[in-house]
Amino acid sequence: MSRVPGFDPATMSDEQRRVYEAVIAGPRRVVRGPVQVWLQNPGLAEHAQALGAYCRFGTSLPARLSELAIILTAVH
């Protein structure tokens, strides 16, 4: 049983759909985890997913070091 209710793209507002499509078109390619929760508030989702995508995919660090930094931050 999921703690976050499932969502149906067919029932999304225009703002939610815009953020959803941006996530699908970007490097994440799927909507899961916190992005799914953030979609309840599309204004938050737009900015939070952009920051997360930059931190994960947009830095000059090699992918392995970027993932390590993310994991170490989560542990801290």
N, C-alpha and C positions, 0 to 999 in steps of 0.2 A: 504494500500500500504506500503510495506516494504521499509525502507531507505537503507537496505543492500540487494543487489541482491541475489537471491537464488543461491544455488550451487548444482551442480549435481556430486555426487561422481564418476560417470563414466567418467567425464571429468577432474578429478584432476590429477595433476602431481604425480610422485612417492613420492616426498617429502610431498606434501599435503596429499596424501593417508596414508602415514606412521603416520603423526600427527593425522589425522582423526581417524584412527584405534586405536591409543593409547588412545584417548579421549573416544571413544566408549567402550574400554575394561576397562577403569578406573572407578573411583567412580562417575564421572559425568554421564556416560552412554549415553548422547546425546550431539550433537553439536548445541549450540544455543548461543545467546548473543554475548559477545566479542570474543569468540572462533571462531565463524563463520567469523567475520571480520578478526581476526588474521590469518586465513587460507590463506588469500590473500598473506601473506608473511610467508611461512612455517618455516623459521628460527626463526622468532619472535614467531610464534604460539607455537612451540615446547617448548621454554623456558618460555613464559608467562603462558601457560596452566599448566606447571609443577609447577611453583611458586604458581599460584592460587590454584591448587589442594592441594599442601602442606599446604598452609595457611588455607584452608577450612577443609581438611580431615586428614592432617598428623600431627597435633599438639597434645600435651598432654591434651589440654583443652577438657572438655565435649562438646558435639555437641551444646548444647544450648548456652554456653558461647562463643564458637567459632563464631556462627552466630551473637550473640550480638556484639562481637568485630568487625566483618565485617560491620555490620549495623552502628555502631558508627563511624567507620573509614570513611564510605561513607558519613555520615552526616557532619563530620568534613571537 
